[in-house]
């Protein structure tokens, strides 16, 4: 079964955009390593991925902004930045 060229091209663009967003976020965190975000995996927003300064995936957020979890208020020192693919 052949995949139409339009579908392949759109899939390619989507993957490219995701990769560029990740590289962009990683470069930003390396430039501003002292400006880390203050959150933890429990309090992190559902749908967002959290990364260390070197780009290592730490966790996915667990808290729904419409129904927040009761989480500790401490900052995870390993979390440097987040990437939320659904945000505009």
JOVENWO-V922610 format. One record per helix or strand of 3 or more residues. SS is the DSSP state (@ for helix, = for strand). FROM is the first residue (numbers start at 1). TO is the last residue. Records with the same first field share a line. If there is no record, write none. Layout:
SS=FROM-TO, FROM-TO
//
This chain:
@=5-31
==48-51, 57-61, 81-84
//
